[in-house]
Amino acid sequence: MKISQAFRTAIRTVSGQKADALKFLIVEIALTGICLAPLLFLTEKGPLQYLAAVAAPLWLLIKIPARLNAAAAMQDSLGEGKLFSLRLADPGNYGRKVGYAFSRLGLMILWSLPLIAALLFAWEKYSGDTDGLTVMNMIYEFGGQDMKTGVIYLLLILGGLIILAALGAGFHSGDRHAFVLEEKGLLKGKRLKVLLCRICSLVFLLPLIIAFIAVAVRYAPLLDDVSGVVAGDVAKPNTRVTLIILGIGGILTLPLLPLRSMVTAAYVRGLRG
């Protein structure tokens, strides 16, 4: 199947089931909220903060099995079924689904190892008794005696490592659909095309991407005086406006999220032929 064909199939399917697509999205958002709710404990001080760690097992035990159910519902909708059905709450084969969750966790850890190593290195290097002036001097030296260059280098390195982890997620994005279709070898030799399909589907995140770019442009001038920013002598862009920009981008993107997932579902299903 061609990627363009997967796009047409996805758009046709979602357009023909608008109400079901909305209910599907609401269920997925609700499940995500349930799994991430423990992170609110990070706003507390003291021992309660550690309860935020509950989010990790909730994600493995609830969210990933639910994503498999969502994949099954998407595959149904591409046939004769509906996008919103009891498949979204199917408790069947829960043990296999949890096993799949842990296997995906292992794969994502492998793809994220460079990012994890970099964050641990930064934590060891700049935390503890290291004061802000020493950190700024390190960044200054790293940028070849230029603070702005040092910050840009660090942002580029961080961005590159995050992109690598995201590419890993995209590389395996079709796995859940092959799992529910019960065809393990379906993606053999096709993962790069699935990744390309996933990258192309970023077009459905365009409103949010534009919002992030707008925010980056708003804060870019702060790089000209990093020392002043740290000292609090430089006026920062209005945080409220920043949140409004991101909020608008997020709201405009939400209705498009089922389309992005459906493109991958349609492409993997098309590989069966």
N, C-alpha and C positions, 0 to 999 in steps of 0.2 A: 504494500500500500504506500502511496505517496503521502507526504506530509500535508500537502494541499488538500488531498482527499479526506484526510483525517479531520482537518479544520472544517471542511464543508459538512461532514457527517456530524461532528460535534455541535456545530451551530444549528443544523437542522433538527437534531434531537432535542437540544435545550429549548429552542424556539417553539417546538411542538409540545413542550411540557413545562410551560413557564411557571404555573402554580406549583407543580411538583418540584421544580428546580429551586423555587423560593423556600419551600418547606425543607427540602434537602439541605440547603445552606443554613437554615436556622438550626436544624439538628446538629450539624457539624460545628457551628459556632458555639452552641450550648455545651457540647461534649468537650470542646477545647477549653471553654471557660471553667468547666468542672475540674479538669486536669491541672489547669494553671492557677486555680484559686488559692492553693496553699502559698503561692509566692507572695501573697498579701502580707504574710507574717514577716516579710523582710522590712516592713514599715515599723515593726515593733522593736523595742530594745530588750535585751536580755535573752533568756533561754527560749522564749517563744520563736525567736528568729530561726531556730534549727528546724522548726516544723515545716519550713518552706521546702525542705528536702523531700517531703512527701509527694511533691509534684512529679518527681522522677518515676517512682513506681506506679503512680496513677497514669502517667503517660504510657508506660509499657503495658500495663494491665488493662487499661480502658481505651486510650486513644488509638493505639496501633491496631488492636483487634477491631475497633470501630472503623478504622480506615479500610480494613479488609472488607467489612460489611458494606462500606460505601462503594468500594470497587465492584463488589458483586451487584449492587443496585445499579451502578453505571452500566455494567455489562448487560444486565436485564433490559435497561432502557434502550440500549442499542439494538436489542432484538424486539421481542413482543411485549416486554414488561414495562414497568414504571420506574422512574427515578426515585420516587418517594414510595417506599413500601415497608413491610415488616422486615425485609432483608437488612435494613439499617440497624435493627435491634436483634439480629439473629444470634442466639447464644450457642449455636451448634459448633462443634469442633473447636471449642474454646482453647483446649490444650494445644492444638496445632497452631492456633493463631498466636498464642503467647510464645510458643517456640519460635515462630516466625519473627515476633517482636524482638526477641533476644538476638536472633541471627542478624536482623537489620541493625540493631544497636552495635553489634560487633563490627559490621561493615562500616558504619558511620564513624566509629571510633578510629578505624584504620585511615579513612579519608581525612579525619580531623586531627590526626597525630601531629602534623607540623604546626597547626594552629594551637593545639593544647601545649606543645613544647614551647612555643613562642610566648604564650601567656604565662606559663610557669616560670620561664626565664625572666620575663619582665617583672613578675611578682617578686621573685628572689632578688632581682637587681635593684628595684626601686621601692620596695616596701620596707617595713621595719623602722630602723633608726635613720634611714636616708631622708634628709630634709629636702624641701622643694627646690632650694637653690642648687643643691648637688644634682638633682634630677635635671634641672634646666641646663646645667653645665654639661651633663652627659649628652643631652640632645643637641646642644650647641656644638660639641666636639664631633658628634655623629654626622652632623650636617656640614662638616668641613668648615668650622668656624662661622656657621650661619644658622641661627635659630629657626628661621622659617623653613630652610631647606631640610633641617633635621626633622621637623614636625611632618613635613610633606613625605619624607622618606619613610617615617614610621607609619603614617597613614596608608601609604602605598603597600608596604609590607603586610600590614594588618588586612587591608582590602584584598590583596592577592591570596592570603591564606584563607580568608572567608570564602572567596570565590572558589578556591580549590575544594573546600568542604561542600559548597553548594553544587559544584559539578559532580561530586560523588553522589549527592542526593538525586541529582538528575539522571546520572548514569544508572541508578537502580530504581528510578521512578516507575518503570513498567513492571517491576517484580510482583507487586501486589495483584496486578491484573492477571499475570500469568499464573499466580497462586490460585486465584478464585476460578480461573478457567481450567485449572488442574492440568496444565501443560508446561512442565518444568523446562523443557528444551526449547520453548517457543522463542525465547530471546537470545538463543545462542547465535553469536555473530551479528546481532542486531542492536546491541546496547548503545553503540555510538549513534546510530540513527534515532534511537529513543531519546538519547541526550539532546541531539539536534532538534528533535520534535519539541522537547521540553523547553529548550532555549527559544525556539520560535514562538512558543505559547506565552512568552513573557510580554507579548504585545497586549495581552489582556490585563497586565499589571501597569500599563502605561500611565494612567492617572496617578498612581502611587509613586511610580518612578519619577514622574515630572515633579511631584510634590517634594521628594527627597532632593532632587537637583535644585529646586528653588530654595530649599532650606540651606543646602550647601553653599549656594551663591550668597545667601544672606550672611553666613558666618565666615566666608572666605576672607574678608578683609581683616578679621581678627588675627590671621597668621602673620600680618605685617608687624604686629607688636605683641608677641606672645608674653613677653615679660610684663607688659602693662596689663594684660588679661589676668595673669596670675596674681599680680599685685592689686587688681581691682580698680585700676586707674582708667581702663578703657570701657566705654559704654558698649554694652552688648545689645544685639537685636532683641526686640520685645518677644519674650517667651510666649505670650498669649497668641501673638500673630503666628509664630512658628507652629504652635499646636493647632491653630485653625487651619493652616495650610496642610498639615499632615492629616488632620481630620477630614478635610474635604477630599483629599486624595484617597484616603481609606474608604470613605463612603461611596465615592464614585467607582472604586475598584471592587467592592463587595459583590455587586450583582454579576460581575464578570468571572468570579472565582470558579463557579461550576463549569464554565466553558473551558477554562485552562485545564482542569482535571479531566474533562471529557475528551479533550484532544488526545491526551495520552492513552485513555481508555480505548478510543476509536482506533488509534494507530496499532496498539497491541492486538486488538481483536482482528484487525485487518491482516495481521501476520499469519493468522491461521490458514488463510487461503494460499 
